[in-house]
Amino acid sequence: MKKLLFISLSILMIGYAIAQPGPRREEEPLPEGYKPASTNTFLAQYPAVNAATRVAMFKVLAPTAQNVQVDLAGKKYDMVKDTSGVWTCTSDPQVVGFHYYAILIDGVAVMDRNSEAYFGSNWESAGIEIPEGPEGNYYLFNKDIPHGQVRSIHYWSDINGLERHINVYVPAEYEANPTKKYPVLYLVHGWGEDENGWSVQGHMANIMDGLIAAGKAVPMIVVMPSGDIKTNADVRVASGDVTDIYVQNLVPYIDKTFRTYTDREHRAMAGLSRGGFQTCRTVFPNIDKFAWMGTFSGFFVRDGNVLDAFDGVFKDAAAFNKQMNLFFISTGTEERNPKEMVETLKTHGINNIIFHESQGTAHEWLTWRRALNEFAPRLFKKN
């Protein structure tokens, strides 16, 4: 019995010793002007960002590697190794906003374990936020205003043959007004990202909370669906068209599940990049169901005249103007620009177009945050 008690006490003491925190390695202080990126895991010092110079510093522990680089915003930066196996580099000044990046270890792209994971380019990627000044406050959390909810929901799609995931934003007042109905904006991500992109990388809820609290946008529900037709181990071949899924499965589900107005005057759709193209392919054939639309870096006609595009929806300008309350087209000044096509449509008589440019940004999340911030206040308001 004494022997058993001794063994039990020994195990307890060993367990206690293991559970105690060991001596923490002292981190060297960051260089003056640098702070850990807001996109880091909560204990990670690096990447560190200098808000004034917009320069980022990276550190990677890879003692057996022969060559390590940081792949950021289209440029590869060579890292330098110290005697302890830590690789370091400093970037050029970056455009403010969110950027994906990868660590290349002996030519193999991996995710930086110091970063939170962001799904982009079809993999869980590292990301870094280069902070703006006060002009970027609109997409940051504001503790002084009411906040809505982003709900994670699955619904069934007969077309896909699977459950599909959506995120649904409801405004802060939604639960306090049990009889009130709301208009709906369907907001689609771009290629290589998923239905979480608008909530995570795009800070959609912060943007909408701010606009609604300031009285700039009417309270609305925002539905963020997947732009892909996914499969699983049982359904190996994707079936159907995502635009049919939106119209035939998603919209009826939302109208059944939430307190929505179900007429076209209270339904809008917008998307970024490929999601903007999907918006065109969804709305134009179903213009009896949508009266507001927006494309963020996503309005493009590859061949022919824009007036012939999308089965000639623009040919009868008077009919289009009557049916569509708003056609919002946004782009970054540093990316492919549809300004000529917009001017052609205006000259033809399409007079409900609002053209917006994000200054100094390319095909990136800051372009699309700015677009949403300009688009949402225009929705569901009578001229």
PyMOL commands that set and color helices and strands:
alter all, ss='L'
color gray80, all
select helices_A, chain A and resi 2-19+134-139+197-200+204-213+242-257+264-266+274-286+306-312+317-323+339-348+365-378
alter helices_A, ss='H'
color red, helices_A
select strands_A, chain A and resi 34-36+48-50+55-61+68-72+75-78+80-81+86-90+97-105+108-110+118-120+123-130+149-157+162-170+184-188+221-225+267-272+292-296+326-332+353-358
alter strands_A, ss='S'
color yellow, strands_A
deselect
rebuild
show_as cartoon
